[in-house]
Amino acid sequence: MKIDRHGRAKILTPIEIQLLFNSGLQNSRDRALFGICLYTACRITEACTLRRKDVFDEKRRVRSELIIRKANTKGKLATRTIWVGEELRSLLIDYNPPSYQWFLFPGRHGKGHINPDSAARILREACRIVGIEGASTHSFRRTALTIMSDARIPLRVIQEVSGHRTLDELQKYLEVRPEQVRGAIASLSMLSHVGKTRYHDLDIDLNTSSQEVDCSLSPDNESL
């Protein structure tokens, strides 16, 4: 968990996500900004630098896929195209900025794009309002990637969404929770020693079976 900007960003629970989007974030712009971070697993810088036309068409309709441009990705590795789900679509429709806007999330006085540090301050205030500790802008990315991993989505597919250079880098983001560790240990119950047949018991069973076979073959026990 991250405290005073130290440590790893926490994984958000479903309840915490609902609190943030329903009570913490105060306007449609902020909900759309962090909705993109959550529902596309992108980095905060990637979300802040989106152009309006990367998300909306000329008729102000939400595109079926949004584009994260190569120039705005970490390491400038590759452009990513990510499908827009219904949850994100509803947040974007609610926000829907004017068509003359160049950046999806403009900076102060409409100049440039919103600064990632400004976005971080917005989130800290939202977390304060709803009483969430240890979250940061990176929490949305870590939460999204961990949920996909829990859903048994192949890592190679998750990597396509996240834009990580290697699978090793991706795996560092995935949360291993205490209940998962307990589940792993619980799976060993199949190895329980209780009720297992012991070797000397097996010998007795075999001897008994042999005696029964011998008796059944004696002339006195013939049925004919």
N, C-alpha and C positions, 0 to 999 in steps of 0.2 A: 504494500500500500504506500502511496506517495504522501509524505508529510513535509510541509514547507519546501515543496519542489524537490524533495529527495526521495529516492526509492522508485519502485515501479508503479505505474498508474493502475488503480484497482479495476477489477472486472465488475461491471455494474450488474445488479440483479434486475429482473423484470420490474419489481416494485420501484426500485430507484429510477429506472428509465421512465416509468409512468409519472413519478413525482417530478422529475426534471422537466418533462415535456408538458405536463398539465399545470404545474404550479411554479416551478423554478424559472424557466425561460419565459421572458415577459412579452415577447412579440413574435410575429410570424417570421420575421427575418432570422432571428436567433434559432427558432425551432427548425427552420429550413436548413440553416448552416450546420447545426449539429445533427440533424436528421441525415444529411448527406454523409457526414462522418460515420454515423452508425450503420446506415443501410447500404453503404458502398465500401465500408472498411478503409476509407482513404485517410491520408494524413491531413492534419488541420491546414497545413500550407497548401495542399492540393485543393482543398475545399475553398479556401479564401481566394485563391487565384483563378477560380473558374470564370469563364466569360459567360455572359448571358446566353449567347447562341450555342454554347456547349450543352445547354440544358433545355432551352426553349426554342421552338421554331419561330419563323417570322409572324405567325398568326397567334403567338403567345400561348401555344400549346406545349405541354411537357413532352419532350421527346421520349421514345420508348427506351433509349439508351443515352446515357450521358458520357461525355468525353473528358478524360483527364489527360491533358496534353503532356507530351514527353518533356518539354522544357520546364514544366512545373513539378515533375516527379523527382524524388530523391535520387541523385546520381544521374538524372536525365537518361534513364534506361530505355523506356519505351512508352508510347501512348497506350492508355488503357481505355477500353470501351466497356461500360458496366450497365447492365440491365436495371431499369428503374421499376421497383416493386410498388405495389399499391400503397403501402404505408408511406413511402417516400413521396410518391406522386401526390398524395393528399396534402402533405406539408408544402410541396412546391406550388400546387394550385392555390393554396391559401396565401402564399407569399406573392407570387407572380408579379415581379417588378415591371416597371414601364419598359417598353421596347427600345427606347433611346439609350437605356443604360448599357454601358459597355461591359463592365464587370457584374457578375451576379450579385456580389456583395460589395458595394462601393465603400471606400474609406470615408473619412470625415470630410464634410463639405463636398461630397461626390467626387473626390479626387482619388484616383488609383483604386486599389482594392482594400478591403479591411485588413488590418495588420493582424497576424496570428497572435501577437501579444495582447491585442485588444480583445480578440476572441477568447483568450484564456482568462482575462479579467471578467468577461461576461459570464463565463462558466463558473468561475469561483464564486461570484455573487449568487448565481442560481443555486449552487450547492449549499451555500450558507443559508439561503432562504428555506430550503427543504431539509437541512441537517445531514447532508452527505459529506463524509470525510474521506480524503484520500484519492479523490477523483481528479483527473486532469483531462485536457483535450485528447490525450492519447488513449484515455479509457474507452472511448467509443470504438476505436480501431481494434484494441485488444479484445474488447467484449465481442465484437462481430466475428473476429477470426476464431475465438475460442468456441463460440456457439456453433459455427460451421464445423469445427473439428469434432465437437460433441455429437453433432448430427451425422457423423461418419462420412462427411464429404471428403473425397480423396485429397490429400495434401497438394497434389499437382494442380487440382482445380482451384483450391484455395489460393495457391500461389499466383494463379492467373488473375484472381481478383485483387490480391494484396499488392502485387508488383514487387515482391521480394526477389532479390537476385538468386538466392539459393533456398532449398528446402531447410537447410540448417538455420538460416536466418529467420525463416518463418517459424520454426518450432520454438525459438526463443520467446516468441510472443504468446504462445499458447499456455493457458493457465492449467496447472494441475491442482485440483481442489481436494481438501481433506476427505470429502465423501467419496471421491474417485479412488483415493488411496485405500480407504476402508473397503470399498467394493472390490478392489484388486485382492486384498487379503481375504475377504469373505469368499472369493471364488475358490480358495484353497480348501474349502470345506469338503470338496469332493474327494480329498485325500484323507478323510477322517479314518482313524484307526478303530473307532468304536464299531463293534459287531463284526469285525473281520474274522474269518476262519483261521484258527491257529494250526500249525503243522501237526501237533499230536492229536488234535481233534480230527484232522483229516485222516490220520492213520486209523483211528477207531472206526470212523465211518467206512473206510475201505475194508477193514477186517469184518465188520458187521455185514457188509454187503456180500463178502465172499462166503460167509457162513450161510446166508440166506440162499445164495445160488447153489451151494452144495446140497442143502436140504431139499431144494426144489427138484434136484436131479436124482435123489435117492429113490430106489424101487418102491419103498413104502408110500411115497407121496405121488406116485404116478396116478393120473386121473383116468387112464384107460383100463 
